[in-house]
Amino acid sequence: MPNDAWKICWGPIPGLLLPQYTWHVLQSENVTTIDQLQSIADQIEKIVPGIGPKSGDVIRAELARLLTESPAAGRSRLM
């Protein structure tokens, strides 16, 4: 039976697609904005309990995708 915790989905930070479990952890740690997430992304595995190296890589890749997709469009979706 598949585990929905790792299902990729939209979450409370617009424009980002992350596993459901990752969204849960971020919310429990009160990481609710793109700016908060960007400020800790480089060391998120060390700062946020429940986020390991793989989840950290997924978060950083998704942030990079969002910002390189179209920096102006990405920023407008986030505001």
C-alpha positions as a LaTeX table, in Angstrom:
\begin{tabular}{lrrr}
\hline
Residue & $x$ (\AA) & $y$ (\AA) & $z$ (\AA) \\
\hline
Met1 & 0.00 & 0.00 & 0.00 \\
Pro2 & 1.46 & 3.41 & $-0.97$ \\
Asn3 & 2.41 & 5.87 & 1.72 \\
Asp4 & 0.70 & 9.22 & 1.10 \\
Ala5 & 3.19 & 11.01 & 3.36 \\
Trp6 & 5.65 & 11.12 & 0.46 \\
Lys7 & 3.08 & 12.18 & $-2.13$ \\
Ile8 & 4.22 & 15.40 & $-3.84$ \\
Cys9 & 1.67 & 18.19 & $-3.44$ \\
Trp10 & 1.13 & 21.93 & $-3.30$ \\
Gly11 & 1.33 & 23.37 & 0.18 \\
Pro12 & 0.91 & 26.62 & 2.05 \\
Ile13 & 3.92 & 28.28 & 0.41 \\
Pro14 & 2.71 & 29.17 & $-3.11$ \\
Gly15 & 4.59 & 27.75 & $-6.06$ \\
Leu16 & 6.38 & 24.91 & $-4.25$ \\
Leu17 & 5.70 & 21.21 & $-4.75$ \\
Leu18 & 7.00 & 19.15 & $-1.82$ \\
Pro19 & 6.19 & 15.82 & $-0.20$ \\
Gln20 & 3.21 & 15.97 & 2.14 \\
Tyr21 & 5.40 & 14.91 & 5.07 \\
Thr22 & 7.81 & 17.78 & 4.37 \\
Trp23 & 4.95 & 20.28 & 4.43 \\
His24 & 3.82 & 18.83 & 7.76 \\
Val25 & 7.30 & 19.22 & 9.27 \\
Leu26 & 7.70 & 22.77 & 7.95 \\
Gln27 & 4.32 & 23.78 & 9.36 \\
Ser28 & 5.10 & 22.23 & 12.75 \\
Glu29 & 8.32 & 24.29 & 12.83 \\
Asn30 & 6.42 & 27.46 & 11.80 \\
Val31 & 8.22 & 27.80 & 8.46 \\
Thr32 & 5.41 & 29.48 & 6.56 \\
Thr33 & 7.01 & 31.80 & 4.00 \\
Ile34 & 9.36 & 31.45 & 1.06 \\
Asp35 & 11.76 & 33.89 & 2.73 \\
Gln36 & 11.92 & 31.77 & 5.89 \\
Leu37 & 12.52 & 28.64 & 3.86 \\
Gln38 & 15.21 & 30.26 & 1.70 \\
Ser39 & 17.02 & 31.59 & 4.76 \\
Ile40 & 17.44 & 28.09 & 6.24 \\
Ala41 & 17.57 & 25.98 & 3.07 \\
Asp42 & 21.35 & 25.54 & 3.02 \\
Gln43 & 21.37 & 23.88 & 6.43 \\
Ile44 & 17.77 & 22.79 & 6.86 \\
Glu45 & 18.76 & 19.22 & 7.79 \\
Lys46 & 20.65 & 20.56 & 10.81 \\
Ile47 & 18.04 & 23.13 & 11.84 \\
Val48 & 14.68 & 21.41 & 11.38 \\
Pro49 & 14.05 & 18.09 & 13.15 \\
Gly50 & 12.45 & 15.61 & 10.78 \\
Ile51 & 14.15 & 16.95 & 7.65 \\
Gly52 & 16.98 & 14.72 & 6.48 \\
Pro53 & 19.47 & 15.04 & 3.63 \\
Lys54 & 17.06 & 13.74 & 0.96 \\
Ser55 & 14.26 & 16.09 & 2.01 \\
Gly56 & 16.77 & 18.93 & 2.20 \\
Asp57 & 17.88 & 18.20 & $-1.36$ \\
Val58 & 14.25 & 18.14 & $-2.53$ \\
Ile59 & 13.56 & 21.49 & $-0.85$ \\
Arg60 & 16.66 & 23.13 & $-2.35$ \\
Ala61 & 15.89 & 21.74 & $-5.81$ \\
Glu62 & 12.31 & 22.98 & $-5.62$ \\
Leu63 & 13.43 & 26.44 & $-4.50$ \\
Ala64 & 15.92 & 26.55 & $-7.37$ \\
Arg65 & 13.26 & 25.42 & $-9.85$ \\
Leu66 & 10.87 & 28.09 & $-8.69$ \\
Leu67 & 13.42 & 30.87 & $-8.87$ \\
Thr68 & 14.96 & 29.85 & $-12.20$ \\
Glu69 & 11.65 & 29.01 & $-13.85$ \\
Ser70 & 10.90 & 32.71 & $-14.07$ \\
Pro71 & 12.30 & 34.90 & $-11.31$ \\
Ala72 & 9.77 & 37.69 & $-11.85$ \\
Ala73 & 6.81 & 35.34 & $-12.21$ \\
Gly74 & 7.97 & 33.22 & $-9.30$ \\
Arg75 & 8.22 & 36.22 & $-7.03$ \\
Ser76 & 4.77 & 37.51 & $-8.01$ \\
Arg77 & 3.22 & 34.13 & $-7.20$ \\
Leu78 & 4.82 & 34.23 & $-3.79$ \\
Met79 & 3.39 & 37.57 & $-2.77$ \\
\hline
\end{tabular}
